Amino acid sequence: MKYLDEFQDPDLARRLLDDIHATVTRPWAMMEVCGGQTHSIIRHGIDQLLPASVELIHGPGCPVCVTPLEMIDKALAIASLPDVVFCSFGDMLRVPGTDGDLFRVKGAGGDVRVVYSPLDALEIARRHPEKEVVFFGIGFETTAPANAMTVHQARALGVRNFSLLVSHVRVPPAIEAIMSSPDCRVQGFLAAGHVCSVMGVEEYPALAERHRVPIVVTGFEPLDILEGVRRTVRQLERGEHRVENAYPRAVRDEGNPAALRMLAEVFEITDRAWRGIGVIPGSGWRLAPAFRAYDAEHRFSVGGVRTREPAACRSGEVLQGLIKPHECEAFGTACTPRHPLGATMVSSEGACAAYYLYRRLDHAAPAEEATPVG
């Protein structure tokens, strides 16, 4: 299968690992931004194959995980209203709010539906003009263009009973916040390839220069990640801090012009709260004034939401890369995928879910005891 089997070749992986081992002369810590990369790293044991002096820190790149608790509670309030059809991707249904989740709302009689595209939600609105149809628009720069296009299409078609509950976040301001933290240990970044396929790399050189960190745009297969690590290590060893594109089969420096035009028309940049982290200036999108009529927060009265995170959940520290999932006292005991305390154990891209799924219940094994990729 093109671009799958080729990028899981164990012989090529060993050659990349040999190069990394030969290059490293001192300890380095780098962060993979994307939750999809985290799952690939843990699934294939990449972190256990690397030299002990190379640490991979798991970043806040899971869109479900960083959706703020307040927004989850607003979703629950809207979904509970009569004559509302609340549409979402399936991974949001089990994310815990202060008191329950969307599955519980559905069980209590709410019309909560899993869809595969925001356009599916728009079609439901067209077929049921007597209902208010809301789509839960979450995610990074990868999902934002489709949601923007759907709102644009709703206005063009004159569909008035459709709205978007927007909780979109942006990666570069998150990197800025991470690097500005006094507790930051990150010395380099593996940037998310799918985000850069949309946005390009325009915002990254200034970050790399300001914080003197290499940023390598990286894919998601084992060889992609190893090549990203190899390039990052080489820059660190040389004292360099450049932006490199190690994912050219999907990423162009200028990104996707059509998607960028749609985002610029429908959304505007705003401050956004990240679950477990707090408000990051300029890190989100909201609907622009011309499309405000399609904003579910404006359409429905869901103010006065009071949120409460479980005291035992340390997902915020996991999202900031301050601890590994198994270092949380609740991990695998009070918090499991069946009974999650936080979104990082629910999401298919959450670090806690990855550690639980691939049985990383204790500290990682030393590199020399690990099994090669493949």
C-alpha positions, -999 to 999 in steps of 0.1 A, spaced: 0 0 0 16 33 -11 29 54 17 20 30 44 41 -2 42 70 18 28 70 40 59 70 10 83 100 -8 69 120 -22 99 153 -22 80 150 15 71 139 22 107 171 5 120 192 27 97 176 58 110 179 47 146 216 39 140 221 74 127 203 90 157 224 69 181 256 79 163 247 116 163 236 121 200 263 133 224 242 147 252 206 147 265 179 163 245 141 167 251 118 173 221 80 175 219 57 159 193 28 183 191 2 160 176 -17 133 195 -17 111 163 21 112 165 20 102 202 -1 72 194 22 61 166 52 66 190 37 45 218 22 19 195 55 12 177 77 16 207 97 44 191 104 61 224 119 29 237 141 24 206 157 59 208 188 66 229 181 70 266 193 106 262 166 115 237 133 122 255 100 126 237 76 149 255 39 144 246 23 178 237 -13 191 237 -20 181 202 -52 162 208 -82 183 197 -107 164 219 -84 166 249 -79 204 248 -116 213 243 -123 233 274 -146 219 301 -168 250 298 -174 243 261 -183 207 269 -208 219 295 -223 243 269 -226 214 245 -244 194 271 -268 223 278 -276 229 241 -280 192 234 -305 189 262 -328 215 248 -361 204 231 -362 206 193 -324 206 190 -305 180 170 -269 180 183 -244 166 159 -208 156 166 -180 133 157 -181 102 178 -150 108 198 -168 137 216 -197 117 230 -178 102 260 -157 133 269 -167 141 305 -182 175 314 -188 186 349 -219 164 352 -221 138 325 -214 135 288 -232 136 255 -240 99 258 -258 106 290 -278 134 273 -287 110 245 -298 84 271 -320 109 287 -338 116 255 -317 142 238 -314 140 200 -276 135 198 -263 121 165 -229 110 154 -220 123 119 -190 119 97 -188 154 83 -203 188 92 -220 186 58 -240 157 72 -253 180 99 -262 207 73 -281 181 54 -301 171 85 -309 208 90 -322 210 54 -344 180 58 -358 191 92 -365 228 91 -386 225 122 -355 216 142 -324 235 153 -294 216 142 -260 222 159 -227 208 149 -199 207 175 -169 222 156 -138 213 175 -102 207 165 -70 222 151 -63 238 118 -70 205 100 -108 204 108 -114 241 107 -117 245 69 -144 219 65 -164 236 93 -159 270 77 -170 257 43 -202 242 59 -212 276 75 -204 293 42 -226 268 24 -254 272 50 -256 309 43 -254 305 6 -283 280 7 -303 301 31 -304 274 58 -313 293 90 -318 264 114 -281 254 114 -254 266 137 -219 258 148 -206 255 184 -170 266 177 -140 254 198 -112 256 172 -76 260 184 -43 269 166 -9 253 171 16 281 168 2 301 198 3 268 218 40 264 210 46 300 221 28 293 254 48 261 260 81 278 254 72 308 275 64 286 306 90 287 333 87 249 336 94 243 300 120 216 292 114 214 254 144 220 232 129 211 198 95 203 182 81 177 158 54 198 142 21 182 131 22 174 94 -15 176 87 -18 210 103 10 223 81 -6 208 51 -34 233 56 -16 263 71 19 259 56 49 269 77 48 307 76 43 311 114 70 287 125 103 305 116 97 334 140 90 309 168 121 289 160 142 321 160 127 337 191 130 306 213 160 291 195 144 257 190 144 235 158 110 228 144 107 199 121 74 192 102 68 155 107 44 129 94 28 100 114 43 67 103 73 52 121 98 63 95 83 98 94 87 102 131 122 87 132 133 111 103 118 140 123 137 130 154 169 125 133 167 160 118 158 176 152 187 159 169 211 170 142 201 206 145 203 204 183 238 189 182 249 217 157 233 245 177 209 253 149 172 264 152 156 262 118 123 250 104 126 219 82 99 201 62 104 164 67 69 157 53 71 171 17 48 145 2 19 162 20 31 197 31 40 227 10 55 258 25 25 279 15 -1 254 27 -35 251 10 -44 284 -5 -81 275 -9 -85 264 27 -67 295 39 -90 318 20 -120 300 34 -107 303 70 -99 340 65 -135 347 53 -155 327 78 -134 329 110 -115 354 130 -87 348 155 -96 350 192 -82 340 226 -92 305 235 -92 284 267 -75 250 265 -86 223 289 -60 218 316 -39 246 304 -59 278 305 -64 307 281 -38 311 254 -40 345 236 -48 343 199 -49 306 200 -84 300 186 -110 309 160 -146 321 162 -171 330 135 -165 363 119 -192 390 124 -207 383 89 -214 347 100 -223 354 137 -259 343 130 -246 308 127 -228 308 161 -245 284 185 -232 303 215 -250 334 204 -281 316 192 -287 297 225 -287 310 260 -260 289 277 -244 314 300 -236 309 336 -220 275 332 -201 265 362 -173 240 356 -156 215 380 -127 193 370 -122 160 390 -96 167 417 -77 134 409 -73 141 372 -39 154 362 -46 156 325 -36 192 324 -1 183 334 0 155 308 -12 180 281 16 204 291 42 177 289 50 180 326 43 144 335 38 111 315 3 95 318 15 66 340 28 92 366 -7 102 374 -20 84 405 -54 78 390 -40 63 357 -53 27 351 -71 26 385 -97 53 391 -92 65 355 -96 40 326 -111 42 291 -144 27 304 -145 52 333 -124 82 323 -117 111 345 -104 133 317 -105 137 280 -69 124 276 -82 89 285 -112 92 262 -99 105 229 -85 82 202 -55 107 202 -52 112 239 -18 103 255 -34 86 285 -55 64 261 -23 55 241 -4 45 273 -34 24 285 -41 8 251 -5 -2 245 0 -13 281 25 14 291 14 10 327 49 17 342 81 34 332 93 27 297 118 -1 292 154 8 284 162 11 247 185 -19 246 156 -41 258 131 -28 233 118 -47 202 125 -30 168 98 -13 148 79 -37 126 
